[in-house]
């Protein structure tokens, strides 16, 4: 009753107390009264029809119905099953009450009666059970309206209805039976099950065991596969809900029906050149199914990796490559979203799977005589396509192909053979008969003549995948030399030098116009820098090739300190300079690590240089990289707007205030970002170490201080003087550098805000960033000092404890030594006595006789004392006997007679004793 009162109060709140609102309330109330208390069946049916009409048209009536109408209509559904017309009317009225009514724009917080009614009806599980029981009715409209009601409830109260259906016996089974009903009801049941299975693993498993896979593929085949209508889309959406993050369902599908039914949907039927919007959506849904199988299950599933590997193997065994290559590579008339999704699936199929990598490498496309490897065709897409998203997905294929595949990288690098200048600068349409390497070199050098470096940077992205973590490929590509435009005027130049040249050209292109070219080329420099960072990593020969041209280092220093460049470009330039230090093994003057560090110190300053790393790490590209990019499920609402899947999301840069092109978020993957982050610490440590030591470490070898043969004293003294002067110069240089480091440290801990910074633009922001960085470094240094102090105190306490323990052990050792000495002395005396006894052995018998005599004398004394005591006792007894005898005599007793025989017994004792003595 409180809920109904609340609804009534809400009606007044929304519509006020005007006559129209009151009239609607009273009108709905009268109709409900006629339905519940009416006598004539026709009158009740007419009231139901009027109620349905007014609820379908008026939001006020919807709200009034929610306050008092549900108990009445649920009672009709429960008690009047025989009256089909009343049941139909009640269900149709419920559908109207749950369906939002379009209206003019109102306040954003305006109450939605349909949502409130949905919440009210779904609160009681008994209502859901009653609705499910109506699905077994024979009337077509009863089943149809019931499914519409359940779908509306699922749309607005998904979790509550999922829980309710799980608790109702045979609830899901009844819904599954609707898939075998008439077409209209089947389609409604598909929509209902699509909503029901979203993020409901238990319901997904029950549906699969109820035979959902068989029924879904049967409907898809009946509707015509990818050529079918929206029903095929609904079936695929339901299928994807059953497979998404559910490894057990994927295994069940693979081991029962297999993947043939899914792959057959990708087969183009009818006119292969005709792609309607619905056909495009159906193909995208089928490609999403393939992608879900390639994911293998949820991240928390322990068997995900094994399931993923098995799915990839089975899909390739079922010839999925042929269909994906047809859609993504050969069918250039296919819509861009379909081509992109197919290329994404190709990349995910081969990553980390050696057998699938070999299969793709051996694939050829086209018809005789014009056939070419599939990888060549994919490279052509990268170089030619006008779609940024298609370039990203095709680049993903090569990234996956080269990942942990050194043999594949070597195979691609072996085709990189320089072509004559005329062939290199031929139009791009003439690359059909080129090898992979020739086409890639063609793309790398194509934009030099017309100033368009976009093709060059795309080819550079592919080359970076080929060189990644592969020293042999880096060395091989390092030997590639390109002809100059006029061979008579210049010698061939290394490919790396050409890439640095294009890097400089890209910056000039950005600034020559000032406005128009900035956004178009904002990703050219970062991609070329990514190639150079990958190339120079752990490759000393590449470092020497880069530093062989002195202008390279000069340009790089200018790029890092250029305020108009983005934080990403300045940071990657700083990384490139750092690699020239940490991987530099040269001892040649002008190309060694010291030269690079010295140039950084003079042109940029170490503090400003290290600040570039901090700025880059705070940029959008490096602070928000995610391991994998999850795509949203392709639902009806998402598919309705093809713009969502058409190209790169331009909102990336605006939503996150990103100054870099959105394409870089896809090309700067987590592997590259983590690699750059791992280099930062090594670069800082190595540069400080190189800066703080002498330029040439002169070892003081004794041989240099000795007089050489044939050398005069004067020459020897002069040589020693020059040696000492050289040492003094090195020491002064070292002291100067240490003073600079100390000054930087003092500035770090002191007046950060007063530190002079020569900035041409953006000074305030840079100062704040630097101040924050220095403050953080100071905090870290303070924490480190506190840790060292605590560690020092701990070590001192341990030292004191060990010192006390050592003193105690020393005193114990002294005591043991004294005891040992006393034992030695006692042993010495005993040995001395033994020797004396051995030398005087005849004196032993007199000593023994004396001891015996002394013992006998003591025993005799003791026996005499005992005898005296015995005699005293006998005297006392004798006096007692005499008194007793006198008393007995007085009493008239004969004493002699009483004592007769007593003396004889007593007399035996002396005799016995005499015998014993004898």
C-alpha positions in Angstrom: 0.0 0.0 0.0 2.9 2.4 0.7 4.2 1.8 -2.9 0.8 2.6 -4.4 0.6 5.7 -2.2 4.0 6.8 -3.5 2.9 6.3 -7.1 -0.2 8.4 -6.4 1.9 11.1 -4.9 4.3 11.0 -7.9 1.3 11.5 -10.2 0.5 14.7 -8.3 4.2 15.8 -8.3 4.6 15.3 -12.1 1.2 16.5 -13.4 0.1 18.8 -10.6 -3.4 19.0 -9.4 -4.9 20.5 -12.6 -8.1 19.1 -14.0 -6.5 17.1 -16.8 -4.3 15.1 -14.3 -7.3 14.5 -12.0 -9.5 13.5 -14.9 -7.0 10.9 -16.1 -6.6 9.5 -12.6 -10.3 9.2 -12.1 -10.8 7.9 -15.6 -8.3 5.1 -15.2 -9.7 4.3 -11.8 -13.3 4.0 -13.2 -12.1 1.7 -16.0 -10.2 -0.5 -13.5 -13.4 -0.7 -11.3 -15.5 -1.8 -14.3 -12.9 -4.5 -15.1 -12.7 -5.9 -11.6 -16.4 -5.4 -10.4 -18.3 -5.4 -13.7 -21.0 -8.0 -14.2 -21.5 -8.0 -18.0 -18.6 -9.6 -19.9 -19.0 -7.2 -22.8 -18.8 -4.2 -20.5 -15.6 -5.5 -18.9 -14.0 -6.2 -22.4 -15.0 -2.7 -23.5 -13.4 -1.2 -20.4 -10.2 -3.2 -21.0 -10.1 -1.9 -24.6 -10.6 1.7 -23.4 -7.9 1.3 -20.7 -5.4 0.0 -23.3 -6.1 2.9 -25.6 -5.7 5.6 -22.9 -2.5 4.0 -21.4 -0.9 3.7 -24.9 -1.5 7.4 -25.6 -1.0 9.2 -22.2 2.0 9.3 -19.9 -0.3 10.5 -17.1 -2.5 7.5 -17.7 0.6 5.2 -17.6 1.6 6.6 -14.3 -1.9 6.4 -12.9 -2.2 2.8 -14.1 1.1 1.9 -12.4 -0.3 3.2 -9.1 -3.4 0.9 -9.1 -3.8 -1.2 -12.2 -1.3 -4.1 -11.9 -3.1 -6.0 -9.2 -6.3 -5.9 -11.2 -4.8 -7.1 -14.5 -2.6 -9.7 -12.9 -5.8 -11.1 -11.2 -7.4 -11.3 -14.7 -4.4 -13.2 -16.1 -4.5 -15.6 -13.1 -8.2 -16.3 -12.8 -9.7 -15.8 -16.3 -7.6 -18.1 -18.5 -10.7 -19.3 -20.3 -11.7 -15.8 -21.5 -9.1 -15.4 -24.3 -10.3 -11.9 -25.3 -9.8 -10.6 -21.7 -6.4 -12.2 -21.5 -5.4 -10.6 -24.8 -6.7 -7.2 -23.6 -4.9 -7.4 -20.3 -1.6 -8.4 -22.0 -1.9 -5.7 -24.6 -2.6 -3.1 -21.8 0.6 -4.3 -20.0 2.6 -3.9 -23.1 1.3 -0.3 -23.5 2.1 0.5 -19.8 5.7 -0.7 -20.3 6.4 1.1 -23.6 7.8 4.6 -23.4 5.8 7.3 -25.2 7.6 9.7 -27.4 7.0 13.3 -26.3 8.4 16.8 -26.8 11.7 17.6 -25.1 11.2 18.1 -21.4 13.4 18.4 -18.3 16.2 15.8 -18.1 15.0 14.6 -14.7 11.4 14.1 -15.8 9.8 10.9 -14.5 9.5 8.1 -17.0 6.3 6.2 -16.2 7.2 3.2 -18.4 10.4 2.6 -16.4 8.6 2.9 -13.1 6.0 0.5 -14.2 8.7 -2.0 -15.3 10.3 -1.7 -11.9 6.9 -2.3 -10.2 5.9 -5.3 -12.2 9.3 -7.1 -12.0 9.6 -6.8 -8.2 7.3 -9.8 -7.7 8.7 -13.1 -8.9 5.2 -14.5 -8.9 4.3 -12.1 -11.8 7.2 -13.5 -13.9 6.1 -17.0 -13.2 2.6 -16.2 -14.2 3.8 -14.6 -17.5 6.0 -17.6 -18.3 3.0 -19.9 -17.8 1.1 -18.0 -20.5 3.7 -19.1 -23.1 2.1 -22.5 -23.1 -1.3 -21.1 -24.2 -2.5 -22.0 -27.7 -3.6 -18.5 -28.7 -1.0 -16.8 -30.9 -1.5 -13.3 -29.5 -1.3 -14.4 -25.9 2.2 -15.8 -26.6 3.2 -12.8 -28.7 2.2 -10.2 -26.2 3.7 -12.2 -23.3 7.1 -12.3 -25.1 6.9 -8.5 -25.7 6.2 -7.9 -22.0 9.2 -10.1 -20.9 11.4 -8.3 -23.4 10.4 -4.9 -22.0 11.1 -6.1 -18.5 14.5 -7.4 -19.6 15.4 -4.1 -21.3 14.9 -2.1 -18.1 15.3 -4.6 -15.3 17.8 -7.1 -16.7 19.4 -8.5 -13.6 16.2 -8.8 -11.6 14.5 -10.7 -14.4 17.5 -13.0 -15.0 17.5 -14.0 -11.3 13.7 -14.6 -11.4 13.8 -16.8 -14.5 16.6 -18.9 -13.0 14.4 -19.7 -10.0 11.3 -20.7 -12.0 11.2 -24.4 -12.9 11.4 -25.0 -16.7 11.4 -21.2 -17.2 14.3 -21.2 -19.8 13.0 -24.3 -21.4 9.7 -22.6 -22.2 11.5 -19.7 -23.8 13.6 -22.1 -25.9 10.5 -23.8 -27.1 9.4 -20.4 -28.6 12.3 -20.7 -31.1 10.4 -23.5 -32.9 7.1 -21.5 -33.0 5.7 -19.4 -35.8 8.1 -16.9 -37.4 6.8 -13.8 -35.6 7.0 -15.4 -32.2 10.3 -17.0 -33.0 11.8 -13.5 -33.8 10.4 -12.1 -30.6 11.9 -15.0 -28.7 15.2 -14.3 -30.3 15.2 -10.7 -29.0 14.1 -11.9 -25.6 16.9 -14.5 -25.4 19.5 -11.9 -26.6 18.7 -9.7 -23.7 18.4 -12.6 -21.3 21.9 -14.0 -22.0 23.9 -10.8 -21.6 26.5 -11.2 -18.8 24.6 -14.3 -17.4 26.9 -17.3 -17.5 24.5 -19.7 -15.9 21.7 -18.9 -18.3 24.2 -19.2 -21.2 25.1 -22.7 -20.1 21.5 -23.8 -19.7 20.6 -22.5 -23.1 23.5 -24.4 -24.7 22.5 -27.7 -23.0 18.9 -27.0 -24.3 20.2 -27.1 -27.9 20.6 -23.4 -28.5 23.5 -23.8 -31.0 21.6 -26.2 -33.3 18.5 -24.0 -33.3 20.5 -20.8 -34.0 22.4 -22.2 -37.0 19.2 -23.8 -38.3 17.5 -20.4 -38.3 20.5 -18.7 -39.9 20.6 -21.3 -42.7 16.8 -20.9 -43.2 17.1 -17.1 -43.4 19.9 -17.2 -46.1 23.1 -16.7 -44.1 24.8 -13.4 -44.5 22.3 -12.4 -47.2 19.5 -12.7 -44.6 17.8 -9.9 -42.8 17.8 -8.7 -39.2 16.8 -12.2 -37.9 20.3 -13.4 -38.9 21.8 -10.5 -37.0 19.7 -11.4 -33.9 20.8 -15.0 -34.2 24.5 -14.0 -34.4 24.1 -11.6 -31.5 22.6 -14.4 -29.4 25.4 -16.7 -30.5 28.1 -14.2 -29.5 26.4 -13.7 -26.1 26.7 -17.5 -25.6 30.4 -17.6 -26.6 31.7 -14.3 -25.1 34.1 -15.0 -22.1 32.7 -18.6 -21.9 35.3 -21.2 -22.6 33.1 -24.2 -21.8 30.5 -23.2 -24.4 33.3 -22.6 -26.9 34.6 -26.1 -26.3 31.1 -27.6 -26.5 30.5 -25.9 -29.9 33.9 -27.0 -31.2 33.5 -30.7 -30.2 29.8 -31.0 -31.3 28.9 -28.9 -34.3 32.4 -27.6 -35.1 33.2 -24.3 -36.6 32.0 -25.0 -40.2 28.6 -23.4 -39.7 30.2 -20.2 -38.5 32.8 -20.0 -41.3 30.1 -20.7 -43.9 28.4 -17.5 -43.0 31.5 -15.6 -44.2 31.0 -17.1 -47.7 29.8 -14.5 -50.1 26.6 -15.5 -51.9 24.7 -13.9 -54.7 26.3 -10.8 -56.1 29.8 -10.6 -54.4 29.9 -6.9 -55.4 26.7 -6.0 -53.6 26.9 -5.1 -49.9 23.8 -3.8 -48.4 23.9 -2.3 -44.9 22.2 -5.4 -43.4 24.6 -7.8 -45.2 27.5 -5.7 -43.8 26.2 -5.9 -40.3 25.7 -9.7 -40.6 29.3 -10.1 -41.8 30.6 -8.0 -39.0 28.6 -10.0 -36.5 30.1 -13.3 -37.9 33.6 -11.8 -37.8 32.9 -10.8 -34.2 32.1 -14.5 -33.5 35.5 -15.5 -35.0 37.2 -12.9 -32.8 35.5 -14.2 -29.7 36.8 -17.7 -30.5 40.3 -16.3 -31.0 40.1 -14.7 -27.5 39.5 -18.1 -26.0 37.5 -17.0 -22.9 37.7 -14.7 -19.9 41.0 -13.5 -18.5 40.4 -15.3 -15.2 39.8 -18.7 -16.9 42.9 -20.9 -16.3 42.3 -22.9 -19.5 42.0 -19.8 -21.7 45.4 -20.1 -23.4 44.9 -23.7 -24.3 41.4 -23.1 -25.6 42.6 -20.1 -27.6 45.4 -22.2 -29.2 43.0 -25.0 -30.1 40.4 -22.7 -31.6 43.0 -21.1 -33.8 44.2 -24.5 -35.0 40.7 -25.7 -35.8 39.7 -22.5 -37.6 42.7 -22.6 -39.9 42.1 -26.3 -40.6 38.6 -25.4 -41.7 40.0 -23.0 -44.3 39.0 -19.8 -42.5 42.1 -18.0 -44.0 40.5 -18.3 -47.5 37.3 -16.4 -46.5 39.1 -13.8 -44.3 41.6 -13.0 -47.1 38.7 -12.8 -49.6 36.9 -10.3 -47.4 39.8 -8.3 -46.1 42.3 -8.3 -48.9 40.9 -9.4 -52.3 37.4 -7.8 -52.0 38.3 -4.2 -52.3 34.7 -3.4 -53.0 33.7 -4.6 -49.6 32.9 -1.9 -47.0 35.8 -0.6 -44.9 34.5 -2.0 -41.6 34.3 -5.5 -43.0 37.8 -5.3 -44.4 39.1 -4.0 -41.2 37.4 -6.7 -39.1 38.7 -9.4 -41.4 42.3 -8.1 -41.2 42.0 -7.9 -37.4 41.0 -11.6 -37.3 43.9 -12.6 -39.6 46.4 -10.9 -37.2 44.9 -12.6 -34.2 44.9 -16.0 -35.9 48.7 -16.0 -36.5 50.1 -14.3 -33.4 52.1 -16.8 -31.4 51.0 -19.8 -33.6 54.0 -21.1 -35.7 51.8 -23.4 -37.9 49.4 -20.6 -38.8 52.3 -18.2 -39.5 53.6 -20.6 -42.0 50.2 -21.1 -43.6 49.7 -17.3 -44.1 53.3 -17.0 -45.4 52.5 -19.6 -48.1 49.2 -18.2 -49.1 49.0 -16.7 -52.6 46.1 -14.6 -54.0 44.8 -13.8 -57.5 44.6 -16.0 -60.5 47.2 -17.1 -63.0 49.3 -15.6 -64.3 49.0 -12.7 -61.9 49.3 -14.3 -58.5 51.3 -12.9 -55.6 51.9 -13.8 -51.9 49.2 -12.7 -49.5 51.7 -10.6 -47.5 52.5 -8.6 -50.6 48.8 -7.8 -51.0 48.5 -6.8 -47.4 51.5 -4.5 -47.7 50.0 -2.9 -50.8 46.9 -2.1 -48.7 49.1 -0.4 -46.1 50.8 1.8 -48.8 47.7 2.6 -50.9 44.6 2.7 -48.6 42.9 6.0 -47.9 41.4 4.7 -44.7 43.5 5.2 -41.6 41.6 2.4 -39.8 42.4 -0.1 -42.6 46.1 0.9 -42.4 46.1 0.2 -38.6 44.5 -3.2 -39.0 46.8 -4.2 -41.9 49.8 -3.0 -39.9 48.5 -5.2 -37.0 48.9 -8.2 -39.4 52.6 -7.6 -39.8 53.0 -6.8 -36.1 51.5 -10.2 -35.3 53.5 -11.9 -38.1 56.8 -10.6 -36.7 56.1 -11.1 -33.0 58.4 -13.9 -31.7 59.0 -15.1 -35.3 62.7 -14.5 -36.1 62.5 -16.8 -39.1 59.6 -14.8 -40.6 61.5 -11.5 -40.0 64.6 -12.9 -41.7 62.5 -14.1 -44.6 61.0 -10.6 -45.1 64.3 -8.8 -44.6 66.0 -11.0 -47.2 63.8 -9.5 -49.9 65.0 -6.0 -49.1 67.1 -5.5 -52.2 67.7 -1.9 -53.5 66.3 -1.1 -56.9 67.6 1.4 -59.5 66.5 5.0 -58.9 64.1 4.9 -61.9 62.4 1.8 -60.5 62.3 3.1 -57.0 60.5 6.3 -58.0 58.0 4.6 -60.4 54.3 5.3 -59.8 52.9 3.2 -57.0 50.5 1.5 -59.4 53.4 -0.3 -61.1 54.3 -2.3 -57.9 52.3 -5.4 -58.8 55.2 -7.4 -59.9 57.6 -6.3 -57.2 58.9 -8.5 -54.4 57.9 -7.7 -50.9 61.2 -6.0 -50.1 61.2 -3.9 -53.3 57.7 -2.8 -52.6 58.6 -1.8 -49.1 61.7 0.2 -50.2 59.5 1.7 -52.9 57.1 2.9 -50.2 60.0 4.2 -48.0 61.4 6.5 -50.7 58.2 7.3 -52.7 57.3 10.6 -51.0 60.6 12.3 -51.5 59.7 13.9 -54.8 56.2 15.2 -54.1 56.7 16.0 -50.4 54.1 13.5 -49.2 55.7 11.4 -46.4 52.6 9.6 -45.3 53.4 6.5 -47.5 57.0 6.6 -46.2 55.9 6.6 -42.5 53.5 3.7 -43.2 56.3 1.7 -44.7 58.5 2.7 -41.8 56.0 1.2 -39.4 56.2 -2.2 -41.2 60.0 -2.0 -41.3 60.0 -1.4 -37.5 58.2 -4.7 -37.0 60.7 -6.6 -39.2 63.6 -5.2 -37.1 62.1 -5.6 -33.7 64.4 -7.6 -31.3 66.3 -9.1 -34.3 70.0 -8.2 -34.5 70.5 -10.1 -37.7 67.8 -8.2 -39.5 69.1 -4.9 -38.2 72.6 -5.6 -39.5 71.2 -6.7 -42.8 69.1 -3.6 -43.4 72.0 -1.5 -42.2 73.9 -2.5 -45.3 71.2 -1.3 -47.7 72.3 1.7 -49.7 70.1 3.8 -51.9 71.1 5.6 -55.1 71.0 9.4 -55.1 68.7 11.2 -57.5 71.8 12.2 -59.5 74.4 9.4 -59.2 77.1 11.7 -60.8 76.7 14.2 -58.0 76.5 12.0 -55.0 77.5 8.5 -53.7 74.8 6.0 -52.5 73.6 6.7 -49.0 72.5 4.2 -46.3 68.8 3.6 -45.8 69.2 4.9 -42.2 70.5 8.2 -43.4 67.5 8.5 -45.8 65.2 7.9 -42.8 66.8 10.7 -40.8 66.5 12.9 -43.8 62.8 12.2 -44.0 62.4 12.9 -40.3 63.8 16.4 -40.9 61.7 16.9 -43.9 58.6 16.0 -41.9 59.3 18.7 -39.4 59.8 21.2 -42.2 56.5 20.2 -43.8 54.8 20.9 -40.5 56.1 24.4 -40.3 56.2 25.6 -43.9 52.4 26.1 -44.0 51.8 26.9 -40.4 48.2 25.7 -40.4 47.1 23.3 -43.0 49.7 20.5 -42.8 50.1 20.1 -39.1 47.3 17.7 -38.3 47.8 15.6 -41.5 51.5 14.9 -40.7 51.4 14.9 -36.9 52.0 11.2 -36.9 54.8 11.0 -39.5 57.6 12.0 -37.2 56.6 9.8 -34.3 56.4 6.7 -36.5 59.8 7.4 -38.1 61.3 8.0 -34.6 59.7 4.7 -33.5 61.6 3.0 -36.4 64.9 4.6 -35.4 64.5 3.8 -31.7 63.7 0.1 -32.6 66.6 0.0 -35.0 69.3 1.5 -32.7 68.3 -0.7 -29.7 71.1 -3.0 -28.7 72.9 -2.5 -32.1 76.2 -0.7 -31.8 76.8 -0.8 -35.6 73.5 1.1 -36.1 74.7 3.7 -33.6 77.9 4.2 -35.6 76.0 4.4 -38.8 73.7 7.1 -37.3 76.6 9.1 -35.8 78.7 8.8 -39.0 77.0 11.9 -40.3 77.7 14.8 -37.9 74.5 16.7 -38.8 72.4 13.8 -37.5 73.4 14.6 -33.9 73.0 18.3 -34.4 69.4 17.9 -35.8 68.5 15.5 -33.0 69.6 18.0 -30.4 67.5 20.7 -32.1 64.5 18.4 -32.3 64.7 17.6 -28.5 64.9 21.3 -27.6 62.3 22.4 -30.2 59.3 23.9 -28.2 56.9 23.6 -31.1 57.3 19.8 -31.3 54.9 17.6 -29.3 56.0 16.0 -26.0 56.0 12.7 -27.7 58.4 13.8 -30.4 60.8 15.5 -28.0 60.7 12.5 -25.7 61.4 10.0 -28.5 64.3 12.2 -29.7 65.6 12.1 -26.1 65.4 8.3 -26.1 67.3 8.2 -29.4 70.0 10.3 -28.0 70.1 8.0 -24.9 70.5 5.0 -27.1 73.5 6.6 -28.8 75.1 6.6 -25.3 74.1 3.3 -23.7 74.7 1.2 -26.8 77.8 3.0 -28.0 80.8 0.8 -28.1 83.0 3.0 -30.2 86.3 4.5 -28.9 86.7 6.8 -31.9 86.8 10.5 -31.0 83.7 12.4 -32.2 81.5 9.2 -32.2 81.9 7.9 -28.7 79.5 8.1 -25.9 81.3 11.0 -24.3 80.9 13.1 -27.4 77.1 12.6 -27.3 76.8 13.3 -23.6 79.0 16.4 -23.9 76.8 17.7 -26.8 73.6 17.1 -24.7 75.2 19.0 -21.7 76.2 22.0 -23.9 73.1 22.2 -26.2 70.3 21.2 -23.9 71.5 20.7 -20.3 71.2 17.5 -18.4 68.3 18.7 -16.2 66.3 19.9 -19.2 67.2 16.7 -21.1 65.9 14.4 -18.3 62.8 16.5 -18.1 61.9 15.4 -21.6 61.4 11.9 -20.3 59.1 13.0 -17.6 57.0 15.0 -20.0 56.7 12.1 -22.4 55.7 9.7 -19.7 52.9 12.1 -18.7 51.6 12.3 -22.2 48.4 10.5 -23.3 50.3 7.9 -25.4 52.5 6.7 -22.6 50.2 7.2 -19.6 47.1 5.5 -20.9 48.3 2.6 -22.9 46.2 -0.6 -22.4 47.4 -4.1 -23.3 44.4 -4.9 -25.5 41.7 -2.9 -27.0 38.3 -4.4 -26.3 35.6 -3.8 -28.9 32.0 -3.2 -27.9 29.5 -6.0 -28.7 27.8 -5.3 -32.0 24.2 -4.9 -30.8 21.2 -3.5 -32.8 21.8 -0.1 -31.4 25.5 -0.1 -32.2 25.0 -1.5 -35.7 22.4 1.2 -36.4 25.1 3.8 -36.6 27.8 2.6 -39.1 29.9 5.6 -38.2 30.9 3.9 -35.0 32.8 1.3 -36.9 33.8 3.3 -40.0 37.2 4.7 -39.1 39.5 5.9 -36.3 37.6 7.4 -33.4 38.4 11.1 -33.7 37.1 11.7 -30.1 40.3 10.2 -28.7 42.2 13.5 -29.1 39.5 15.7 -27.9 38.2 13.7 -24.9 41.7 13.3 -23.5 43.2 16.6 -24.6 45.7 14.6 -26.7 48.0 16.6 -28.9 49.1 13.6 -30.9 47.2 12.0 -33.7 44.7 9.2 -32.7 46.5 6.7 -35.0 49.5 6.7 -32.6 47.3 5.2 -29.8 47.1 2.1 -32.0 50.6 2.0 -33.4 52.3 2.6 -30.0 51.5 -0.7 -28.5 52.2 -1.8 -25.0 55.4 -3.6 -26.0 57.0 -0.4 -27.4 55.8 1.7 -24.6 57.2 -0.7 -21.9 60.4 -0.9 -23.9 60.9 2.9 -23.8 60.0 3.0 -20.1 62.6 0.3 -19.4 65.3 2.3 -21.3 64.7 5.5 -19.2 66.5 4.4 -16.0 69.4 2.9 -17.9 69.8 6.1 -20.0 69.8 8.3 -16.9 72.4 6.2 -15.0 74.7 5.8 -18.0 74.7 9.5 -19.0 75.4 10.6 -15.4 78.2 8.0 -15.2 79.8 9.1 -18.5 79.4 12.8 -17.6 81.1 12.5 -14.3 84.3 10.7 -15.4 87.2 11.9 -17.6 87.0 11.9 -21.3 89.9 9.5 -21.7 90.6 7.2 -18.8 94.5 7.2 -18.7 95.7 4.2 -16.7 98.9 4.8 -14.8 101.0 1.9 -16.0 104.4 1.4 -14.3 106.0 1.0 -17.8 105.1 4.6 -18.7 107.0 5.8 -15.6 110.1 3.9 -16.3 113.1 5.1 -18.3 113.0 3.8 -21.8 116.0 2.2 -23.4 118.2 4.8 -25.1 116.2 7.7 -23.6 118.1 10.6 -22.2 117.4 12.0 -18.8 116.1 15.3 -20.3 113.7 13.5 -22.6 112.5 11.3 -19.7 111.8 14.4 -17.6 109.9 16.1 -20.4 107.8 12.9 -21.0 107.0 12.8 -17.3 106.0 16.5 -17.3 103.6 16.0 -20.2 102.1 13.0 -18.5 101.5 14.9 -15.3 100.1 17.9 -17.2 97.7 15.6 -19.0 96.6 14.0 -15.7 96.1 17.5 -14.2 94.0 18.5 -17.1 91.8 15.5 -16.7 91.5 16.1 -13.0 90.5 19.7 -13.6 87.9 18.6 -16.2 86.5 16.1 -13.7 86.3 18.6 -10.9 84.5 21.0 -13.2 81.9 18.4 -14.1 81.4 17.4 -10.5 80.9 21.1 -9.6 78.2 21.3 -12.3 76.5 18.2 -11.0 76.6 19.6 -7.5 75.2 22.9 -8.7 72.3 21.1 -10.4 71.7 19.1 -7.2 71.6 22.3 -5.2 69.1 23.9 -7.6 67.0 20.7 -7.3 66.8 21.0 -3.5 66.6 24.8 -3.4 65.1 27.6 -5.5 63.4 25.6 -8.2 61.2 28.5 -9.2 64.2 30.9 -9.7 66.1 28.5 -11.9 66.7 30.3 -15.3 65.0 28.6 -18.2 65.2 30.0 -21.7 61.8 29.0 -23.2 60.5 30.4 -26.4 56.9 29.3 -25.7 55.0 27.4 -23.1 57.4 28.6 -20.4 54.9 28.6 -17.5 53.7 25.0 -18.1 57.3 23.7 -18.5 58.3 25.4 -15.3 55.5 23.8 -13.4 56.4 20.4 -14.9 60.1 20.9 -14.0 59.2 22.1 -10.5 57.0 19.1 -9.9 59.7 16.8 -11.2 62.4 18.3 -9.1 60.2 18.3 -6.0 59.5 14.6 -6.6 63.2 13.9 -7.0 64.0 15.8 -3.8 61.3 13.7 -1.9 62.8 10.5 -3.3 66.3 11.7 -2.2 65.1 12.5 1.3 63.4 9.2 1.6 66.6 7.5 0.4 68.6 9.4 3.0 66.2 8.4 5.8 66.5 4.8 4.7 70.2 5.0 4.7 70.1 6.6 8.2 67.9 3.8 9.5 70.1 1.2 7.9 73.2 2.9 9.5 71.6 2.8 12.9 70.7 -0.8 12.4 74.3 -1.7 11.4 75.7 0.2 14.4 73.4 -1.6 16.8 74.4 -4.9 15.3 78.1 -4.0 15.5 77.7 -3.1 19.2 75.9 -6.4 19.8 78.7 -8.3 18.0 81.3 -6.4 20.0 79.7 -7.4 23.3 79.5 -10.9 22.2 83.1 -10.9 21.2 84.1 -9.6 24.7 82.1 -12.3 26.4 83.6 -15.0 24.2 87.1 -13.6 25.0 86.5 -13.8 28.8 85.1 -17.3 28.3 88.2 -18.2 26.4 90.4 -16.8 29.1 88.5 -18.9 31.8 89.0 -22.0 29.7 92.6 -21.2 29.3 93.1 -20.8 33.1 91.2 -24.1 33.7 93.4 -25.8 31.1 96.6 -24.5 32.8 95.4 -25.7 36.2 94.6 -29.1 34.7 98.1 -29.2 33.2 99.6 -28.4 36.6 97.5 -31.1 38.3 98.5 -33.6 35.6 102.1 -32.7 36.1 101.9 -33.3 39.9 100.1 -36.6 39.4 102.7 -37.8 36.9 105.4 -36.8 39.4 103.8 -38.8 42.2 103.4 -41.8 39.9 107.1 -41.7 39.1 107.9 -41.5 42.8 105.7 -44.5 43.6 107.3 -46.5 40.8 110.8 -45.7 42.1 110.0 -46.6 45.8 107.8 -49.8 45.5 109.2 -51.6 48.7 107.7 -49.2 51.2 104.1 -50.3 50.4 103.7 -53.3 53.0 104.6 -51.3 56.2 102.1 -48.7 55.3 99.4 -51.4 54.8 100.2 -53.1 58.2 100.0 -49.8 60.0 96.7 -49.1 58.5 95.4 -52.5 59.6 96.6 -52.1 63.1 95.1 -48.7 63.4 91.8 -50.0 62.1 91.8 -53.0 64.6 92.5 -50.6 67.4 89.6 -48.4 66.5 87.3 -51.5 66.3 88.4 -52.7 69.7 87.7 -49.4 71.2 84.2 -49.4 69.8 83.5 -53.0 71.0 84.6 -52.1 74.6 82.3 -49.1 74.6 79.4 -51.3 73.5 80.3 -54.0 76.2 80.2 -51.4 78.9 76.8 -50.2 77.8 75.5 -53.8 77.8 76.8 -54.5 81.4 74.9 -51.4 82.6 71.8 -52.7 81.1 72.2 -56.1 82.7 72.7 -54.5 86.1 69.5 -52.6 85.8 67.6 -55.8 84.8 69.1 -57.7 87.7 67.8 -55.1 90.2 64.3 -55.3 88.7 64.3 -59.1 89.0 65.2 -58.9 92.6 62.3 -56.5 93.3 59.9 -58.7 91.4 61.0 -61.8 93.3 60.5 -60.0 96.7 57.0 -59.0 95.7 56.1 -62.5 94.5 57.4 -63.9 97.8 55.1 -61.6 99.7 52.2 -62.8 97.6 53.0 -66.4 98.5 54.4 -67.5 95.1 57.3 -69.9 94.8 59.8 -67.9 92.9 62.3 -70.8 92.3 59.6 -72.9 90.7 58.6 -70.0 88.4 62.2 -69.5 87.3 62.8 -73.2 86.8 64.2 -73.9 83.3 64.8 -70.2 82.6 68.4 -70.4 83.5 69.0 -73.4 81.3 67.7 -71.5 78.2 69.8 -68.6 79.0 72.8 -70.9 79.6 72.8 -72.1 76.1 73.7 -68.8 74.8 77.2 -68.7 76.3 77.9 -72.1 75.1 76.8 -71.4 71.6 78.9 -68.3 71.5 81.9 -70.2 72.7 81.4 -72.8 69.9 81.1 -70.0 67.4 84.4 -68.5 68.7 86.1 -71.8 68.4 
